[in-house]
Amino acid sequence: MTLSRRNLLGAALSLPVLAACGSTAAEAGGRKKVRLTYGVISVPKTRGVFEKTLKDQGIDVEWVGPFPNHAPTLQAVATGTADFSFGGSSTPADQALLSGNKLKYVAWAKTAPRLSSILVLPNSGITSVKDLAGKNVAVNKAGLGEFLLVAALEKYGVPRESVTFTYLNPPDAAPAFASGKVDAWGIWSGPMELAEVQYGAKRLFTDGKELDRQIDFGTYLVREEYAKKEADTIRKVIAAYKAEADWANANQAEAQKIGNEVSKYPQPVVDKIVEQNVQTTWSLINDEGIAALQAGADWLSERKVLSGKIDIAEHAVKL
């Protein structure tokens, strides 16, 4: 449903970001209302097809947001403010479950190519992951950025204690990186290309080039009771988002143009993102998804990115 799975986590500097949350309240005439959370920019919200698709199925959409990344949407779902999470990173989703939030996975996504990277500035003097020893790196805590940094340090034998993990979300990490207050930045597509164009940032470590399998996935979660009561609504919402993803995969230039009505990215940034042709594939939770999410969670827990072990099957619903 976006041009990149990582766009689902973006904030003020990100490209199209999407998410859904639903209300169990029925309106007059038997219609449903579904509240949809969104990031700073949302292709489905702007394009209008998504909303019409659900309206034709008896579901009215109310847009709520924006949210900067996945973690706060998980909190919104857990507290009943929303019913679907952001469609973002599985890493903070796993941590939310480990923290006791009564949520269920209902959909997941694979992305290719996987572009999330650790960036450095051209004048930083950092030319390899080993050069990060003694440096500080901006990452989002228990999220994609932290996972990426842990993976990089492990692969190249750099002790984790030799690197300072500076926990910042994208809106704060971007200016810190640009000003040199942090030496490197673990970030996803959107803010990444903007940093490359604006600051000449270089990719030091890229997920898909360095790692042989995907660890972090796009995910939607709902509250346990919502999953029990609203299975049909969930299926319809996820199907509509999948249709948006399929359209964006096939029409990336147009999708970026829609998103750029809000983001106002320089054209070289848009061109770079389109050229990369990232394909995102969404599915309702299935056996493949449970296995993939479990393998990723095991990797993360073994390396203490997560606070403990988790059994994904106990927190997933196949609809």
C-alpha positions in Angstrom: 0.0 0.0 0.0 3.0 2.2 -0.1 6.0 2.6 -2.3 8.2 1.1 0.5 7.4 -0.8 3.6 9.5 1.6 5.5 7.4 4.5 4.3 4.8 3.0 6.7 7.0 4.2 9.5 7.8 7.7 8.2 7.2 11.0 9.7 7.6 14.5 8.5 10.4 13.5 6.2 8.8 10.3 4.9 7.0 9.3 1.7 3.5 7.9 1.7 2.5 6.3 5.0 -0.6 4.4 5.7 -2.5 2.7 8.5 -6.0 1.7 9.5 -8.0 1.6 12.6 -11.6 0.6 13.0 -14.5 1.3 15.2 -17.0 -1.4 16.2 -19.8 1.2 16.3 -22.4 0.6 13.6 -24.2 3.6 12.1 -27.8 4.0 11.1 -28.8 1.6 8.3 -26.4 -1.0 9.4 -23.3 0.8 8.0 -20.0 0.6 9.8 -17.5 3.4 10.6 -13.8 2.7 10.4 -11.3 5.2 11.7 -8.1 5.1 9.7 -4.9 6.4 11.2 -2.3 7.8 8.9 1.2 9.2 8.7 2.1 12.7 7.7 1.4 11.7 4.1 -1.0 9.1 2.9 -1.6 8.0 -0.7 -4.9 6.2 0.0 -6.2 9.3 1.8 -5.3 11.6 -1.0 -6.1 9.4 -3.9 -9.6 8.7 -2.7 -10.1 5.2 -4.3 -9.5 3.4 -1.0 -12.2 5.4 0.8 -14.7 4.7 -2.0 -13.9 1.0 -2.1 -14.9 0.7 1.6 -17.9 3.0 1.2 -19.3 0.7 -1.5 -19.0 -2.2 1.0 -21.0 -0.3 3.7 -18.0 1.0 5.6 -17.5 4.7 6.1 -14.0 6.1 6.7 -12.9 8.6 9.2 -9.2 9.7 9.0 -7.4 10.2 12.3 -3.8 11.3 12.7 -1.0 11.8 11.7 1.3 9.5 13.6 5.1 9.6 13.3 5.8 5.9 13.4 4.4 2.5 14.4 4.9 2.5 18.2 2.4 5.3 19.1 -0.3 3.7 16.9 0.2 0.4 18.9 -0.4 2.4 22.1 -3.5 4.0 20.5 -4.9 0.6 19.7 -4.1 -0.9 23.1 -5.9 2.0 24.9 -8.9 1.9 22.6 -8.3 5.1 20.8 -7.9 3.2 17.5 -8.5 -0.3 16.4 -5.9 -1.0 13.7 -2.2 -0.2 14.1 -0.1 1.6 11.6 0.9 -1.1 9.2 4.5 -0.6 10.3 7.5 -2.4 11.7 7.1 -5.7 13.4 9.9 -5.0 15.9 8.0 -2.4 18.0 4.8 -4.5 17.5 6.6 -7.5 19.1 7.8 -5.3 22.0 4.3 -4.0 22.5 3.0 -7.5 22.9 5.9 -8.4 25.3 4.9 -5.4 27.3 1.5 -6.9 27.9 -0.7 -5.2 25.3 -3.7 -7.3 24.3 -3.2 -7.1 20.5 -3.3 -9.6 17.6 -1.5 -9.6 14.3 -3.9 -9.6 11.4 -1.8 -8.7 8.3 1.9 -8.6 7.3 4.0 -7.5 4.4 7.2 -8.4 2.6 9.3 -5.9 0.7 11.9 -6.2 -2.1 14.4 -4.7 -2.4 15.0 -4.0 1.3 16.6 -0.6 1.3 16.7 0.5 5.0 20.2 1.6 5.7 22.7 3.1 8.2 23.7 6.5 6.7 26.8 8.6 7.3 27.7 12.1 6.1 30.4 12.4 3.4 32.8 14.3 5.7 32.3 12.0 8.7 35.4 9.9 8.1 33.3 6.8 8.5 33.9 4.4 5.6 33.0 1.0 7.2 30.8 -0.4 10.0 34.0 -1.0 12.0 34.5 2.8 12.0 31.3 3.1 14.1 33.2 2.1 17.2 33.4 5.1 19.5 30.6 6.9 17.6 26.9 7.6 18.3 24.2 6.4 16.0 20.6 7.6 15.9 18.0 4.8 15.9 14.4 4.3 16.9 14.3 2.2 20.1 13.1 -1.4 19.7 12.4 -0.6 16.1 13.8 -0.8 12.6 16.8 1.5 13.2 17.9 -0.4 16.3 17.6 -3.8 14.6 19.6 -2.6 11.7 22.4 -1.2 13.8 22.6 -4.4 15.9 22.8 -6.5 12.7 25.5 -4.3 11.3 27.7 -4.5 14.4 27.3 -8.2 14.7 28.2 -8.9 11.1 31.4 -6.9 11.3 32.4 -7.9 14.8 32.0 -4.5 16.4 31.2 -4.7 20.2 27.8 -3.2 20.9 29.1 -1.5 24.0 31.6 0.5 21.8 28.8 2.3 20.0 26.4 4.8 21.6 22.8 4.1 20.6 21.0 7.5 20.5 17.3 6.8 20.6 15.4 9.3 18.4 12.4 9.1 16.1 12.8 10.4 12.5 11.6 14.0 13.1 14.3 14.5 15.7 16.9 12.2 14.2 17.0 14.0 10.8 18.2 17.4 12.2 20.6 15.7 14.6 22.1 13.8 11.7 22.3 16.8 9.4 24.0 18.9 12.1 26.5 16.3 13.1 25.1 15.8 16.6 25.0 12.1 15.8 27.6 10.3 13.6 25.2 8.0 11.7 21.5 7.2 11.3 19.6 4.0 10.9 16.6 4.9 8.7 14.2 3.7 6.1 13.2 4.8 2.6 11.9 8.3 2.2 13.9 10.1 4.9 16.9 8.2 3.6 16.7 9.4 0.0 16.0 13.0 1.3 19.2 12.9 3.4 21.1 11.6 0.4 20.0 14.4 -1.8 20.1 17.2 0.7 23.2 16.3 2.7 25.1 13.9 0.4 24.6 11.0 2.9 26.1 7.7 2.0 24.6 4.2 2.7 27.1 2.4 5.0 25.0 -0.8 5.6 21.9 -1.7 3.7 19.4 -4.4 4.8 18.9 -6.2 1.6 22.6 -6.1 0.5 24.0 -7.2 3.8 21.5 -9.6 5.3 20.3 -12.9 3.7 16.8 -12.7 4.9 14.2 -10.2 6.1 13.9 -9.8 9.9 11.6 -6.8 10.2 8.2 -6.9 8.4 5.2 -4.6 7.8 2.4 -5.4 10.2 -1.2 -4.5 11.2 -2.5 -5.3 14.7 -5.9 -5.0 16.3 -7.2 -5.5 19.9 -8.0 -9.1 20.8 -11.7 -8.4 21.2 -11.9 -6.5 17.9 -10.4 -9.4 16.1 -13.1 -11.6 17.5 -16.0 -9.3 16.7 -15.0 -7.7 13.4 -13.4 -10.3 11.3 -15.3 -9.3 8.2 -14.4 -5.7 8.6 -10.8 -6.5 9.0 -10.8 -8.6 5.9 -12.3 -5.8 3.9 -10.0 -3.1 5.2 -6.9 -5.2 4.6 -8.1 -6.1 1.1 -8.6 -2.4 0.3 -5.0 -1.7 1.5 -3.7 -4.6 -0.5 -5.3 -3.1 -3.6 -3.7 0.2 -2.9 -0.3 -1.6 -2.5 -0.8 -3.4 -5.8 -1.7 -0.1 -7.5 1.3 1.7 -6.0 3.7 -1.1 -7.0 2.5 -0.8 -10.6 2.3 3.0 -10.7 5.1 4.3 -8.6 5.7 7.5 -10.4 2.0 8.5 -10.0 1.9 7.4 -6.4 5.0 9.4 -5.6 3.4 12.4 -7.3 0.4 12.1 -5.1 2.5 11.8 -2.0 4.6 14.7 -3.0 1.6 17.0 -3.0 2.2 17.0 0.7 5.8 16.1 1.2 7.1 18.7 -1.4 10.3 16.6 -1.9 12.8 17.9 -4.4 12.4 16.1 -7.7 15.7 14.3 -7.4 14.4 12.6 -4.2 11.2 11.5 -6.0 13.2 10.3 -9.0 15.5 8.3 -6.7 12.6 6.6 -4.9 10.8 5.7 -8.1 13.9 4.3 -9.7 14.4 1.9 -6.9 11.1 0.2 -7.7 10.4 -1.1 -4.2 7.6 -3.7 -4.3 5.5 -4.3 -1.2 3.3 -7.4 -0.9 0.5 -7.4 1.8 -1.4 -10.5 3.1 -3.7 -11.4 5.8 -1.8 -13.4 8.5 -1.2 -16.9 7.3 1.2 -19.8 8.1 4.0 -18.2 6.1 3.5 -14.9 7.9 3.6 -16.5 11.3 6.7 -18.4 10.5 8.5 -15.3 9.1 7.4 -13.1 12.0 8.6 -15.8 14.4 12.0 -16.1 12.8 12.4 -12.4 13.0 11.3 -12.2 16.6 13.6 -15.0 17.6 16.5 -13.1 16.0 15.6 -9.9 17.8 15.1 -11.5 21.2 18.3 -13.4 21.0 20.1 -10.1 20.5 18.1 -8.4 23.2 16.6 -5.8 20.8 13.4 -7.2 22.3 12.9 -7.6 26.0 12.1 -11.3 25.9 10.9 -14.3 23.8 7.5 -14.2 22.1 5.3 -16.9 20.5 3.9 -15.2 17.4 1.2 -17.8 16.9 -0.3 -16.9 20.3 -0.6 -13.3 19.1 -1.9 -13.8 15.5 -5.3 -14.4 14.0 -5.8 -16.1 10.6 -9.0 -14.7 9.0 
